[in-house]
């Protein structure tokens, strides 16, 4: 498995664990309900989107050289941007008055999706 996929999948698993733990805390202490947006962000984007990125980077066909997976720096940019976005959106929606953080986080997540799509696009080929 390529190093980028390892980082994406492991970070997705950490987001799953953190989101589940935060959800358990919220259930145990309803006073923590304001952290529900961070819980949701960790599980929806931190876990599912990041896991999809990691598996897609690993499983999409390589180029004819047999080892080349395209522009790896775009994949790393997507990794950084999606994690930055999860933190900014989660905290920005949980803390009153931090709406700008949420907007910046959604922008980072959108850029992550574009970076990953640009990296993966040339590798998607019709089956022959």
N, C-alpha and C positions, 0 to 999 in steps of 0.2 A: 504494500500500500504506500503511495507517495506521502512524503512528509506533510504536505499541505492537507491532505485528506485526514491524516492522523490528528493534526491539530484541530481541524474543523469538527471531527467526530468526538474527540475527547472534550472539547469545549462545549459541544452540544450536550454531552452527558453531564457535564458540570452544571450547565444551565437547567437541565432536567432536575437534577438533585436539588439545586438552590430553589427552583420554582416550587417543587414539591414540599421542601422544608418550610419555605415561606408560607405556602398554603396551609400547612399544618399549624403553623404559628398563628395565622389569621383566624383559623377555626378555634384554636384554644383560647385566644385573647382577642375578642371582638374589637378592642380598642385599637388594634393594629389594622383595622379595615382600610385605612387610607392607603396602605401598601398593596392593595389588590391590583392596581394597574401594573406595578412592577412584577408581581406574581404572574399576571397574564402575559406580559411582554416576555418574561423569561421562558415561559412554556410555548408560546405561539411562535415567536421569532427566534429566540435564543436556542430553543430545542429543535423545533421542526424545520425551520428554514436552514439553519446551520447544518443540521444532519443531512438535509437534501443536497446542500452545496458539497459537503464532504464526500458523499457517496457518488454524486454526479461527476465530480472531478476525478475520482478513482475509476469509475466504470465506463465513462464515455470513451469511444475508440481513440487510440493514439493516431498520430500522423504516420505516414508511410515509413518513416525512419524506425518505427517500432518502439522508441523510447520517448519521443517528444510529445508533450501534452499541450503545447501552445504557450502562450504568454503567462508564465507562472506568476509574474509580478501582479497581474490583474487579479489572480486568485488570492494572493496575499492581501491585496488592497481590499478585496471583498471581505476577507476574514476580519481585518481591522475595522472596517466601516460597519459591518453588521454588529460586531460586539460593542463598538462605540454607540451605535444607534440604540441597541437594547438598553444600555445603561442610561443614556440621555432621555429616552422616551419613558422608561420605567420610573426614573426619579422625577422627571419633569411633570409627569401626570400624577405623581403621588404627593409632591410637595406643593403647597399653595404658592402661587405667584411665579412658578417656574415654567410657564407655558412656552417660553422661548426655547428652553432646553428640549421640550418635546418636539417642537418644530425642527430644531437642528438634528435631533435624533432620527426623525422620519426622513429627513433629507439624506442623512448618512446611510440609512437603510436602503433608500431608493438608489443612491449611488453604488451601494454594494451590489444590488441586483443588476444594475447596468454593467458594472465591472465584471461580475461573474458571467453574465450573458455574453459580453464581448469576448471573454476568454473561451467560453464553451462553444460559441456559434460555429467556428470553422470545423469543429470536431463532430458536429451533427451531420451525418451523411445518410442518404437513402440506402436501404439494404439492397444488395444485388444478388 
